[in-house]
Amino acid sequence: MASIKDVGKFFVFIAGGLVAIIVGSFMIRGTMHMWDNPEDDKDQKKD
């Protein structure tokens, strides 16, 4: 049977992985918007 510390480390590992995936997806989305042309961004805001 696993000790409480081992279970805690496992949950911290899972939580840290989820946070890393979420933050990474937002960073990728931000860089994609940076690469877009400014003219395209103005057209998209009107919709």
N, C-alpha and C positions, 0 to 999 in steps of 0.2 A: 504494500500500500504506500502510495506516495505521501511524502510529508507536506505540510501546509506551505513551506517555503518553496518546494518544487512546483506545486500548483500555482502559487503566486507568481513565480518566474514565468511559467507557461502563459498565464493570462496577460502579464505585462508584455511578453513577446508578441502575442496575438494583437493586443491593443496598439502597440507600437507599430506593428506592420500595417494595420488598418489606417492609422494616422498618416504613415508614410505614403501609402497609396493615395489617400485623399489629397494630401498636400501636393504630391507629385502630379496628380491629374489637374489640379488648379494651376500649377506652374506651367504645365504643357499647354493648357488652354490659354493662359496669359501670353506665352511666347507666340502662339499661333495668331492671336490678335495683334501682336506687335509686328508680325511679318506681313499682315494685310496692308493694302494700300490705304492711306487716309481717306481717299475719295470713296472707297468701298464702305468704310465705316460710316460715313455720313449718309450714304444711301440706305444702309441697314437700319439706322436709327429712326428713319421716317416710317418704316413698316410697323 
